[in-house]
Amino acid sequence: MEQLNRTELRKKIMTILYQINVYKKNKMNYDVEDVMKEVLPIDNEFVKEIVFGVITYQNEIDTLANKYMKEWTIDRLGNTDQAILRMGIYELVYTDTPDIVCINEAIELAKDYSDDDVRKMINSVLDRVYHEKIGE
């Protein structure tokens, strides 16, 4: 299997987070490692870090997202949109990935998978999280 770049890996992560969300909502049992293997047969540290990070910090991530969503909450978004936003916030807050990369990658995914209003909302939330992070 050829080496996937991080942009391609983020699509896989989005799919994994989407799948986990569906299992959770339907109160189905799942194993995170199995879900990852279904989507990406090869072992990848970047994917593991982001997936487990989002799962570990989901309450904090959702609290942050909800803080910046006007009269809306993250759980009202579609599963794909939730996955994109959670991954974007996780990368922005908890990793060394350059801020601009975190934001741009999430926006690019949203352009492909979310409708325009949701894309704008994701952009706005990530922008506010970024400004809070840098203390503006």
Sine and cosine of phi, psi and omega as CSV:
sin_phi,cos_phi,sin_psi,cos_psi,sin_omega,cos_omega
0.00,0.00,0.76,-0.65,-0.04,-1.00
-0.93,0.37,0.39,-0.92,-0.01,-1.00
-0.94,0.34,0.81,-0.58,0.06,-1.00
-1.00,0.04,0.61,-0.79,0.08,-1.00
-0.99,0.14,0.12,-0.99,-0.10,-0.99
-0.90,0.43,-0.54,0.84,0.05,-1.00
-0.88,0.47,-0.71,0.70,0.02,-1.00
-0.92,0.40,-0.63,0.78,0.03,-1.00
-0.90,0.44,-0.58,0.81,0.03,-1.00
-0.90,0.43,-0.55,0.84,0.09,-1.00
-0.89,0.46,-0.66,0.75,0.03,-1.00
-0.90,0.43,-0.69,0.72,0.01,-1.00
-0.88,0.48,-0.69,0.72,0.04,-1.00
-0.83,0.55,-0.70,0.71,0.00,-1.00
-0.90,0.44,-0.67,0.74,0.01,-1.00
-0.89,0.45,-0.74,0.67,-0.01,-1.00
-0.90,0.43,-0.61,0.79,0.07,-1.00
-0.85,0.52,-0.77,0.64,-0.05,-1.00
-0.87,0.49,-0.71,0.71,0.00,-1.00
-0.88,0.48,-0.66,0.75,0.02,-1.00
-0.87,0.49,-0.68,0.74,0.02,-1.00
-0.89,0.46,-0.71,0.70,0.02,-1.00
-0.86,0.50,-0.72,0.70,-0.02,-1.00
-0.88,0.48,-0.75,0.66,-0.03,-1.00
-0.87,0.50,-0.56,0.83,-0.01,-1.00
-1.00,-0.06,0.17,0.99,0.01,-1.00
0.78,0.63,0.66,0.75,0.03,-1.00
-0.99,-0.13,0.56,-0.83,0.07,-1.00
-0.96,0.27,0.59,-0.81,0.05,-1.00
-0.43,-0.90,0.36,-0.93,0.08,-1.00
-0.89,-0.45,0.83,-0.55,-0.08,-1.00
-0.83,0.55,-0.69,0.72,0.00,-1.00
-0.86,0.50,-0.66,0.75,0.01,-1.00
-0.91,0.42,-0.67,0.74,0.01,-1.00
-0.88,0.47,-0.68,0.73,0.02,-1.00
-0.88,0.47,-0.69,0.73,-0.02,-1.00
-0.91,0.42,-0.58,0.82,0.04,-1.00
-0.88,0.47,-0.67,0.74,-0.08,-1.00
-0.99,0.12,-0.61,0.79,-0.06,-1.00
-0.67,-0.74,0.99,-0.16,-0.09,-1.00
-0.87,0.50,-0.48,0.88,-0.01,-1.00
-1.00,0.05,0.49,-0.87,0.04,-1.00
-0.97,0.25,0.78,-0.63,-0.01,-1.00
-0.66,-0.75,0.85,-0.53,-0.07,-1.00
-0.89,0.45,-0.65,0.76,-0.01,-1.00
-0.87,0.49,-0.73,0.68,0.01,-1.00
-0.88,0.48,-0.73,0.68,0.00,-1.00
-0.86,0.52,-0.73,0.69,-0.04,-1.00
-0.85,0.53,-0.73,0.68,-0.06,-1.00
-0.94,0.34,-0.73,0.68,-0.04,-1.00
-0.88,0.48,-0.79,0.61,-0.01,-1.00
-0.92,0.39,-0.53,0.85,0.05,-1.00
-0.90,0.45,-0.73,0.68,0.01,-1.00
-0.89,0.46,-0.67,0.74,0.00,-1.00
-0.90,0.44,-0.71,0.70,-0.04,-1.00
-0.89,0.45,-0.68,0.74,-0.12,-0.99
-0.97,-0.26,0.31,0.95,-0.11,-0.99
-0.84,0.55,-0.64,0.77,0.01,-1.00
-0.88,0.47,-0.71,0.70,0.01,-1.00
-0.90,0.43,-0.68,0.73,-0.01,-1.00
-0.89,0.47,-0.73,0.68,-0.02,-1.00
-0.91,0.42,-0.62,0.78,0.04,-1.00
-0.87,0.49,-0.70,0.72,0.01,-1.00
-0.90,0.43,-0.70,0.71,0.01,-1.00
-0.87,0.49,-0.74,0.67,-0.05,-1.00
-0.90,0.43,-0.54,0.84,0.02,-1.00
-0.86,0.51,-0.55,0.83,-0.10,-0.99
-0.95,-0.31,0.11,0.99,0.05,-1.00
-0.99,-0.15,0.85,-0.52,-0.05,-1.00
-0.96,0.30,0.89,-0.46,0.05,-1.00
0.75,0.66,0.66,0.75,-0.04,-1.00
-0.47,-0.88,0.33,-0.94,0.09,-1.00
-0.72,-0.69,0.43,-0.90,-0.09,-1.00
-0.87,0.49,-0.55,0.84,-0.05,-1.00
-0.95,0.33,-0.15,0.99,0.07,-1.00
-1.00,0.03,-0.18,0.98,0.05,-1.00
-0.98,0.21,0.32,-0.95,0.10,-1.00
-0.92,0.40,0.31,-0.95,-0.04,-1.00
-0.85,0.53,-0.64,0.77,0.00,-1.00
-0.92,0.40,-0.70,0.71,-0.01,-1.00
-0.90,0.44,-0.65,0.76,0.05,-1.00
-0.87,0.49,-0.69,0.73,-0.01,-1.00
-0.88,0.48,-0.71,0.71,-0.02,-1.00
-0.90,0.44,-0.73,0.69,-0.05,-1.00
-0.92,0.39,-0.70,0.72,0.01,-1.00
-0.89,0.46,-0.68,0.74,0.02,-1.00
-0.90,0.45,-0.69,0.72,0.01,-1.00
-0.88,0.48,-0.72,0.69,0.01,-1.00
-0.91,0.41,-0.69,0.73,0.00,-1.00
-0.85,0.53,-0.76,0.65,-0.03,-1.00
-0.89,0.46,-0.63,0.77,-0.03,-1.00
-0.91,0.41,-0.68,0.74,-0.14,-0.99
-1.00,-0.03,-0.60,0.80,-0.20,-0.98
-0.93,-0.36,-0.02,1.00,-0.02,-1.00
-0.82,-0.57,0.15,-0.99,0.02,-1.00
-1.00,0.00,0.04,1.00,0.03,-1.00
-0.84,0.54,0.73,-0.69,0.01,-1.00
-0.81,0.59,0.68,-0.74,-0.09,-1.00
-0.79,0.62,-0.70,0.71,-0.06,-1.00
-0.89,0.45,-0.57,0.82,0.03,-1.00
-0.92,0.39,-0.72,0.70,0.03,-1.00
-0.82,0.57,-0.75,0.67,-0.05,-1.00
-0.92,0.38,-0.76,0.64,-0.03,-1.00
-0.87,0.49,-0.66,0.75,-0.01,-1.00
-0.90,0.44,-0.68,0.73,0.02,-1.00
-0.90,0.43,-0.66,0.75,0.00,-1.00
-0.91,0.42,-0.66,0.75,0.02,-1.00
-0.88,0.47,-0.67,0.74,0.06,-1.00
-0.89,0.45,-0.68,0.73,-0.01,-1.00
-0.90,0.45,-0.59,0.81,0.04,-1.00
-0.87,0.49,-0.63,0.78,-0.04,-1.00
-0.99,0.15,-0.51,0.86,-0.20,-0.98
-0.85,-0.52,-0.20,0.98,-0.06,-1.00
-0.89,-0.45,0.34,-0.94,0.09,-1.00
-0.98,0.19,0.17,-0.99,-0.15,-0.99
-0.86,0.51,-0.68,0.74,-0.02,-1.00
-0.90,0.44,-0.68,0.74,0.01,-1.00
-0.92,0.38,-0.65,0.76,0.04,-1.00
-0.84,0.54,-0.70,0.71,0.01,-1.00
-0.90,0.43,-0.64,0.77,0.02,-1.00
-0.90,0.44,-0.70,0.71,0.02,-1.00
-0.87,0.49,-0.70,0.71,0.02,-1.00
-0.86,0.51,-0.72,0.69,-0.03,-1.00
-0.90,0.44,-0.71,0.71,0.00,-1.00
-0.89,0.45,-0.73,0.68,-0.02,-1.00
-0.90,0.44,-0.61,0.79,0.04,-1.00
-0.88,0.47,-0.68,0.73,0.00,-1.00
-0.93,0.36,-0.64,0.77,0.05,-1.00
-0.88,0.47,-0.67,0.75,0.04,-1.00
-0.86,0.50,-0.74,0.67,-0.03,-1.00
-0.91,0.41,-0.57,0.82,0.07,-1.00
-0.92,0.40,-0.67,0.74,-0.02,-1.00
-0.87,0.50,-0.69,0.72,-0.05,-1.00
-1.00,0.04,0.04,1.00,0.13,-0.99
0.98,0.19,0.51,0.86,0.04,-1.00
-1.00,-0.05,0.00,0.00,0.00,0.00
